Amino acid sequence: MFKIISISNNARLGVLKTRHGKIETPFFMPVATKLAVKLISPKDLEKIGIKSIISNAFILYLDPGLSTIKKAKGIHKFMNYNSIIFTDSGGFQMASPAFMESINEEGVHFRSPIDNSKHFITPEKNMEIQQELKSDIAMVLDYMPKFEDNKECIKESVNITYKWAKRCKKAHTDKKQLLFGIIQGGTFNDLRKKSSELICSLDFDGYAIGGLGMGEGSKLLDKAVKNSVIHMPKDKPRYLMGIGSARDIVNAIGNGVDIFDSCYVTRHSRHHVVFTKNGEIRINKQKFRNDFTPLDKSCKCDTCKNYTKAYIYHLIKINELTWKRLITWHNLYFVKNLIDEVKKSIKEDKFEKFKKEFLKNYKAK
């Protein structure tokens, strides 16, 4: 199911096998919460070279609903995407007052923001939903605390997440669908250790580090990742949930992480932020009015091959929304290409040199 091909210090290059094919790790997944990456079609994803996305099982359960998905014969056929799809359980919605009502050891009471209907989701119900969706990799139902929660709240989330994980594993019967456990613990070293050891004792197909990217900052993020990875098995894939900045991805790969997802890339694209080898720039600035160079001179994406900074600046100023798609395309390609370069450096056992040079040149705003 997962095989490590090369290692450079702690950075790993491997192959993950799913029912929709194999994928080389490390890799990044754009967020397609409702089976759509904003402004980018499934065929666009194939052209960019992105081979995996992540959707939200609970959101899809609400709309379009399991009946529609079943008639479509699963989410892959519904969206006409033949590569790998992860589904998150809906744990992230517990941090949203628009969804969350209450939680206990039995499950979570959600309210739908679509029609205000009430839904009680247990680990067993969640596994039923994800198996109906026929995703390639399902995530256990986890209790994700808020960053500002106190240590007692986060300790409770660790305990409940473990109890739910055991029930998810027992209820999960689709042998072709991989199941990943999720580690919580906030930024507390002892809770990260405890959650890692508890979740990894259940022998899932892979393990995710959850509850980060919530405002803790890069230093605490890096520390929490290290404190999780050190207690995770070396022969299973490691997935850092919700992290998508170039700097954080490279650092986490150096800590032994294999998989990433985040809305950071596409969301920032819609707010004028462009990723380049020298860091992030804001393309809506006046200084780009007569700049007839590509967004990134070293980039070979469709946007950079065909359009200039001046043209995209012009589209922004006349409120022609095409600019959002052009930047999104570029930024997705940039992250995908960055990870391709990382993989090459791991194969050549030069990752630390690559990391040092990249971080020196890349200035995130």
RANOR-V824548 format. One record per residue. RES is the residue in three letters. PSI is psi as a letter, one per 40 degrees, with the letter a starting at -180 (NA if undefined). OMEGA is omega in whole degrees, 0 to 359 (none if undefined). D_LAST is the distance of its C-alpha to the last C-alpha in Angstrom with 1 decimal. Layout:
res->RES psi->PSI omega->OMEGA d_last->D_LAST
res->RES psi->PSI omega->OMEGA d_last->D_LAST
This chain:
res->MET psi->d omega->178 d_last->38.3
res->PHE psi->h omega->182 d_last->35.6
res->LYS psi->h omega->177 d_last->36.2
res->ILE psi->h omega->183 d_last->34.0
res->ILE psi->d omega->182 d_last->34.5
res->SER psi->i omega->176 d_last->32.5
res->ILE psi->h omega->175 d_last->30.8
res->SER psi->h omega->193 d_last->28.7
res->ASN psi->b omega->178 d_last->28.4
res->ASN psi->e omega->180 d_last->27.1
res->ALA psi->h omega->186 d_last->25.5
res->ARG psi->i omega->170 d_last->27.9
res->LEU psi->h omega->183 d_last->28.9
res->GLY psi->a omega->177 d_last->31.4
res->VAL psi->h omega->178 d_last->33.1
res->LEU psi->h omega->182 d_last->33.3
res->LYS psi->h omega->178 d_last->36.3
res->THR psi->i omega->180 d_last->36.6
res->ARG psi->e omega->173 d_last->39.2
res->HIS psi->f omega->173 d_last->37.1
res->GLY psi->i omega->181 d_last->36.8
res->LYS psi->i omega->176 d_last->35.0
res->ILE psi->h omega->181 d_last->31.3
res->GLU psi->h omega->176 d_last->29.8
res->THR psi->i omega->2 d_last->27.3
res->PRO psi->i omega->172 d_last->24.4
res->PHE psi->i omega->180 d_last->23.3
res->PHE psi->h omega->178 d_last->20.8
res->MET psi->h omega->169 d_last->22.2
res->PRO psi->i omega->179 d_last->20.9
res->VAL psi->h omega->176 d_last->22.0
res->ALA psi->g omega->188 d_last->25.1
res->THR psi->d omega->183 d_last->26.2
res->LYS psi->f omega->182 d_last->29.1
res->LEU psi->f omega->175 d_last->29.8
res->ALA psi->h omega->170 d_last->27.5
res->VAL psi->h omega->187 d_last->24.0
res->LYS psi->h omega->175 d_last->22.9
res->LEU psi->e omega->185 d_last->23.8
res->ILE psi->h omega->181 d_last->24.8
res->SER psi->i omega->175 d_last->28.5
res->PRO psi->d omega->179 d_last->29.9
res->LYS psi->d omega->174 d_last->31.2
res->ASP psi->d omega->180 d_last->27.8
res->LEU psi->d omega->179 d_last->26.6
res->GLU psi->d omega->181 d_last->29.5
res->LYS psi->d omega->178 d_last->28.8
res->ILE psi->d omega->180 d_last->25.2
res->GLY psi->e omega->179 d_last->26.7
res->ILE psi->h omega->189 d_last->25.4
res->LYS psi->e omega->178 d_last->28.2
res->SER psi->i omega->175 d_last->27.3
res->ILE psi->i omega->175 d_last->26.0
res->ILE psi->h omega->177 d_last->26.2
res->SER psi->i omega->184 d_last->28.0
res->ASN psi->h omega->185 d_last->29.0
res->ALA psi->d omega->183 d_last->32.7
res->PHE psi->d omega->178 d_last->33.3
res->ILE psi->d omega->179 d_last->31.8
res->LEU psi->d omega->175 d_last->34.0
res->TYR psi->d omega->178 d_last->36.9
res->LEU psi->d omega->184 d_last->36.5
res->ASP psi->h omega->19 d_last->36.1
res->PRO psi->e omega->180 d_last->37.5
res->GLY psi->i omega->184 d_last->39.5
res->LEU psi->d omega->180 d_last->41.2
res->SER psi->d omega->179 d_last->44.3
res->THR psi->d omega->180 d_last->42.4
res->ILE psi->d omega->180 d_last->40.5
res->LYS psi->d omega->178 d_last->43.9
res->LYS psi->d omega->179 d_last->45.5
res->ALA psi->e omega->180 d_last->42.8
res->LYS psi->f omega->175 d_last->43.5
res->GLY psi->i omega->185 d_last->40.0
res->ILE psi->d omega->179 d_last->36.4
res->HIS psi->d omega->180 d_last->36.3
res->LYS psi->d omega->180 d_last->39.1
res->PHE psi->d omega->182 d_last->38.0
res->MET psi->e omega->180 d_last->34.7
res->ASN psi->f omega->178 d_last->36.2
res->TYR psi->h omega->189 d_last->33.8
res->ASN psi->e omega->177 d_last->35.5
res->SER psi->a omega->192 d_last->32.8
res->ILE psi->h omega->177 d_last->31.7
res->ILE psi->h omega->169 d_last->30.8
res->PHE psi->i omega->168 d_last->29.8
res->THR psi->h omega->173 d_last->30.6
res->ASP psi->i omega->187 d_last->29.0
res->SER psi->d omega->188 d_last->31.6
res->GLY psi->e omega->178 d_last->30.1
res->GLY psi->d omega->180 d_last->29.2
res->PHE psi->d omega->182 d_last->25.8
res->GLN psi->e omega->178 d_last->27.8
res->MET psi->e omega->179 d_last->29.2
res->ALA psi->e omega->184 d_last->26.0
res->SER psi->h omega->177 d_last->26.6
res->PRO psi->e omega->178 d_last->29.3
res->ALA psi->d omega->182 d_last->30.0
res->PHE psi->d omega->194 d_last->31.5
res->MET psi->h omega->172 d_last->32.4
res->GLU psi->d omega->178 d_last->35.9
res->SER psi->i omega->183 d_last->37.0
res->ILE psi->i omega->172 d_last->37.1
res->ASN psi->a omega->184 d_last->39.8
res->GLU psi->d omega->179 d_last->40.9
res->GLU psi->d omega->182 d_last->42.6
res->GLY psi->a omega->184 d_last->39.5
res->VAL psi->h omega->177 d_last->37.2
res->HIS psi->h omega->178 d_last->38.3
res->PHE psi->i omega->170 d_last->36.0
res->ARG psi->h omega->180 d_last->36.3
res->SER psi->h omega->176 d_last->35.5
res->PRO psi->e omega->180 d_last->33.5
res->ILE psi->d omega->183 d_last->35.3
res->ASP psi->e omega->178 d_last->38.8
res->ASN psi->e omega->179 d_last->38.6
res->SER psi->i omega->182 d_last->40.7
res->LYS psi->i omega->182 d_last->40.7
res->HIS psi->h omega->176 d_last->40.2
res->PHE psi->h omega->185 d_last->40.9
res->ILE psi->h omega->176 d_last->39.1
res->THR psi->i omega->174 d_last->40.5
res->PRO psi->d omega->180 d_last->39.5
res->GLU psi->d omega->179 d_last->42.6
res->LYS psi->d omega->181 d_last->41.7
res->ASN psi->d omega->177 d_last->38.2
res->MET psi->d omega->177 d_last->39.6
res->GLU psi->d omega->180 d_last->42.1
res->ILE psi->d omega->186 d_last->39.4
res->GLN psi->d omega->177 d_last->37.3
res->GLN psi->d omega->175 d_last->40.4
res->GLU psi->d omega->180 d_last->41.5
res->LEU psi->d omega->180 d_last->38.2
res->LYS psi->f omega->174 d_last->38.9
res->SER psi->i omega->180 d_last->35.4
res->ASP psi->d omega->181 d_last->35.1
res->ILE psi->h omega->178 d_last->33.4
res->ALA psi->i omega->177 d_last->33.7
res->MET psi->i omega->177 d_last->32.0
res->VAL psi->i omega->172 d_last->34.0
res->LEU psi->h omega->181 d_last->33.9
res->ASP psi->i omega->176 d_last->31.8
res->TYR psi->h omega->182 d_last->31.2
res->MET psi->h omega->179 d_last->27.5
res->PRO psi->i omega->173 d_last->27.0
res->LYS psi->i omega->181 d_last->24.3
res->PHE psi->d omega->184 d_last->21.9
res->GLU psi->e omega->179 d_last->23.6
res->ASP psi->i omega->180 d_last->27.0
res->ASN psi->i omega->187 d_last->29.2
res->LYS psi->d omega->180 d_last->30.5
res->GLU psi->d omega->178 d_last->33.7
res->CYS psi->d omega->181 d_last->32.1
res->ILE psi->d omega->174 d_last->30.0
res->LYS psi->d omega->177 d_last->33.2
res->GLU psi->d omega->180 d_last->35.0
res->SER psi->d omega->177 d_last->32.4
res->VAL psi->d omega->182 d_last->33.0
res->ASN psi->d omega->180 d_last->36.7
res->ILE psi->d omega->179 d_last->36.8
res->THR psi->d omega->178 d_last->34.4
res->TYR psi->d omega->180 d_last->36.9
res->LYS psi->d omega->178 d_last->39.9
res->TRP psi->d omega->181 d_last->38.4
res->ALA psi->d omega->177 d_last->37.4
res->LYS psi->d omega->180 d_last->41.1
res->ARG psi->d omega->177 d_last->42.3
res->CYS psi->d omega->181 d_last->39.9
res->LYS psi->d omega->180 d_last->41.2
res->LYS psi->d omega->184 d_last->44.8
res->ALA psi->e omega->184 d_last->44.3
res->HIS psi->h omega->186 d_last->42.5
res->THR psi->e omega->181 d_last->45.3
res->ASP psi->h omega->185 d_last->43.7
res->LYS psi->e omega->179 d_last->44.0
res->LYS psi->e omega->178 d_last->42.0
res->GLN psi->h omega->178 d_last->39.0
res->LEU psi->i omega->180 d_last->36.9
res->LEU psi->h omega->180 d_last->35.9
res->PHE psi->h omega->171 d_last->32.9
res->GLY psi->i omega->182 d_last->32.9
res->ILE psi->h omega->180 d_last->29.9
res->ILE psi->h omega->175 d_last->29.1
res->GLN psi->a omega->180 d_last->28.0
res->GLY psi->e omega->179 d_last->27.9
res->GLY psi->b omega->179 d_last->24.6
res->THR psi->f omega->179 d_last->23.3
res->PHE psi->h omega->185 d_last->26.9
res->ASN psi->d omega->183 d_last->28.1
res->ASP psi->d omega->180 d_last->31.7
res->LEU psi->d omega->175 d_last->31.0
res->ARG psi->d omega->179 d_last->28.8
res->LYS psi->d omega->181 d_last->31.7
res->LYS psi->d omega->182 d_last->34.3
res->SER psi->d omega->179 d_last->32.6
res->SER psi->d omega->182 d_last->32.0
res->GLU psi->d omega->180 d_last->35.7
res->LEU psi->d omega->184 d_last->37.1
res->ILE psi->d omega->182 d_last->35.3
res->CYS psi->e omega->178 d_last->35.8
res->SER psi->e omega->185 d_last->39.5
res->LEU psi->e omega->174 d_last->40.0
res->ASP psi->g omega->174 d_last->39.5
res->PHE psi->i omega->178 d_last->37.2
res->ASP psi->d omega->178 d_last->36.3
res->GLY psi->i omega->185 d_last->32.7
res->TYR psi->h omega->180 d_last->30.5
res->ALA psi->i omega->174 d_last->27.2
res->ILE psi->h omega->185 d_last->24.9
res->GLY psi->i omega->173 d_last->24.3
res->GLY psi->e omega->179 d_last->23.0
res->LEU psi->i omega->185 d_last->19.4
res->GLY psi->f omega->184 d_last->16.0
res->MET psi->e omega->178 d_last->17.3
res->GLY psi->e omega->184 d_last->15.1
res->GLU psi->e omega->181 d_last->16.2
res->GLY psi->i omega->188 d_last->13.0
res->SER psi->d omega->183 d_last->12.7
res->LYS psi->d omega->179 d_last->15.6
res->LEU psi->d omega->176 d_last->18.0
res->LEU psi->d omega->182 d_last->17.2
res->ASP psi->d omega->180 d_last->18.0
res->LYS psi->d omega->180 d_last->21.1
res->ALA psi->d omega->179 d_last->22.3
res->VAL psi->d omega->179 d_last->22.1
res->LYS psi->d omega->181 d_last->24.1
res->ASN psi->e omega->175 d_last->26.6
res->SER psi->d omega->185 d_last->27.2
res->VAL psi->d omega->184 d_last->27.5
res->ILE psi->d omega->181 d_last->30.0
res->HIS psi->e omega->182 d_last->32.4
res->MET psi->i omega->180 d_last->32.0
res->PRO psi->i omega->182 d_last->34.5
res->LYS psi->e omega->185 d_last->33.7
res->ASP psi->e omega->178 d_last->35.6
res->LYS psi->i omega->179 d_last->33.7
res->PRO psi->i omega->180 d_last->30.4
res->ARG psi->h omega->189 d_last->27.4
res->TYR psi->h omega->177 d_last->25.0
res->LEU psi->h omega->187 d_last->21.7
res->MET psi->h omega->171 d_last->21.5
res->GLY psi->e omega->182 d_last->18.5
res->ILE psi->h omega->186 d_last->15.8
res->GLY psi->e omega->177 d_last->14.0
res->SER psi->i omega->184 d_last->10.5
res->ALA psi->d omega->181 d_last->11.4
res->ARG psi->d omega->182 d_last->10.8
res->ASP psi->d omega->178 d_last->12.9
res->ILE psi->d omega->181 d_last->15.4
res->VAL psi->d omega->178 d_last->16.2
res->ASN psi->d omega->182 d_last->16.6
res->ALA psi->d omega->175 d_last->18.8
res->ILE psi->d omega->177 d_last->20.9
res->GLY psi->d omega->177 d_last->21.5
res->ASN psi->e omega->176 d_last->22.8
res->GLY psi->e omega->179 d_last->25.2
res->VAL psi->i omega->186 d_last->23.7
res->ASP psi->d omega->190 d_last->24.9
res->ILE psi->i omega->181 d_last->23.7
res->PHE psi->i omega->168 d_last->20.5
res->ASP psi->i omega->176 d_last->20.0
res->SER psi->i omega->172 d_last->17.4
res->CYS psi->e omega->182 d_last->16.8
res->TYR psi->d omega->186 d_last->13.0
res->VAL psi->d omega->184 d_last->13.6
res->THR psi->d omega->180 d_last->16.1
res->ARG psi->d omega->179 d_last->14.8
res->HIS psi->d omega->178 d_last->11.4
res->SER psi->d omega->181 d_last->13.7
res->ARG psi->e omega->177 d_last->15.7
res->HIS psi->f omega->172 d_last->13.0
res->HIS psi->e omega->183 d_last->12.4
res->VAL psi->h omega->181 d_last->9.4
res->VAL psi->h omega->177 d_last->10.7
res->PHE psi->h omega->175 d_last->10.3
res->THR psi->i omega->180 d_last->11.7
res->LYS psi->d omega->180 d_last->13.1
res->ASN psi->e omega->179 d_last->10.9
res->GLY psi->a omega->183 d_last->7.5
res->GLU psi->i omega->175 d_last->6.2
res->ILE psi->i omega->175 d_last->7.9
res->ARG psi->h omega->190 d_last->9.4
res->ILE psi->e omega->179 d_last->13.1
res->ASN psi->e omega->180 d_last->14.7
res->LYS psi->i omega->182 d_last->14.4
res->GLN psi->d omega->184 d_last->17.8
res->LYS psi->e omega->180 d_last->17.2
res->PHE psi->e omega->184 d_last->17.6
res->ARG psi->d omega->181 d_last->20.9
res->ASN psi->f omega->179 d_last->23.0
res->ASP psi->h omega->186 d_last->20.8
res->PHE psi->f omega->175 d_last->23.1
res->THR psi->i omega->178 d_last->21.2
res->PRO psi->i omega->177 d_last->19.9
res->LEU psi->d omega->177 d_last->16.4
res->ASP psi->h omega->186 d_last->16.4
res->LYS psi->d omega->182 d_last->19.6
res->SER psi->e omega->185 d_last->20.2
res->CYS psi->i omega->181 d_last->19.9
res->LYS psi->f omega->178 d_last->23.3
res->CYS psi->i omega->181 d_last->22.6
res->ASP psi->d omega->180 d_last->24.7
res->THR psi->d omega->183 d_last->22.1
res->CYS psi->d omega->179 d_last->21.4
res->LYS psi->d omega->189 d_last->25.1
res->ASN psi->e omega->188 d_last->26.2
res->TYR psi->i omega->182 d_last->23.8
res->THR psi->i omega->175 d_last->21.8
res->LYS psi->d omega->182 d_last->18.7
res->ALA psi->d omega->181 d_last->21.3
res->TYR psi->d omega->180 d_last->23.1
res->ILE psi->d omega->174 d_last->20.2
res->TYR psi->d omega->178 d_last->19.2
res->HIS psi->d omega->179 d_last->22.9
res->LEU psi->d omega->179 d_last->23.1
res->ILE psi->d omega->185 d_last->20.4
res->LYS psi->d omega->179 d_last->22.3
res->ILE psi->e omega->178 d_last->25.6
res->ASN psi->f omega->173 d_last->24.3
res->GLU psi->h omega->193 d_last->25.5
res->LEU psi->e omega->177 d_last->23.8
res->THR psi->d omega->182 d_last->24.2
res->TRP psi->d omega->182 d_last->20.6
res->LYS psi->d omega->179 d_last->19.3
res->ARG psi->d omega->181 d_last->21.5
res->LEU psi->d omega->180 d_last->20.7
res->ILE psi->d omega->178 d_last->16.9
res->THR psi->d omega->178 d_last->17.7
res->TRP psi->d omega->181 d_last->20.2
res->HIS psi->d omega->185 d_last->17.8
res->ASN psi->d omega->176 d_last->15.0
res->LEU psi->d omega->178 d_last->17.9
res->TYR psi->d omega->181 d_last->19.5
res->PHE psi->d omega->181 d_last->16.5
res->VAL psi->d omega->178 d_last->16.3
res->LYS psi->d omega->180 d_last->20.1
res->ASN psi->d omega->177 d_last->20.4
res->LEU psi->d omega->180 d_last->18.0
res->ILE psi->d omega->174 d_last->20.3
res->ASP psi->d omega->179 d_last->23.3
res->GLU psi->d omega->176 d_last->22.3
res->VAL psi->d omega->181 d_last->21.9
res->LYS psi->d omega->178 d_last->25.3
res->LYS psi->d omega->180 d_last->26.8
res->SER psi->d omega->177 d_last->25.6
res->ILE psi->d omega->179 d_last->27.2
res->LYS psi->d omega->182 d_last->30.4
res->GLU psi->e omega->183 d_last->30.6
res->ASP psi->f omega->179 d_last->29.8
res->LYS psi->f omega->185 d_last->26.9
res->PHE psi->d omega->183 d_last->24.0
res->GLU psi->d omega->176 d_last->23.1
res->LYS psi->d omega->178 d_last->23.1
res->PHE psi->d omega->181 d_last->20.9
res->LYS psi->d omega->181 d_last->18.4
res->LYS psi->d omega->181 d_last->18.4
res->GLU psi->d omega->180 d_last->17.9
res->PHE psi->d omega->182 d_last->15.2
res->LEU psi->d omega->177 d_last->13.0
res->LYS psi->d omega->184 d_last->13.9
res->ASN psi->d omega->188 d_last->12.7
res->TYR psi->h omega->181 d_last->9.6
res->LYS psi->g omega->179 d_last->6.4
res->ALA psi->h omega->179 d_last->3.8
res->LYS psi->NA omega->none d_last->0.0
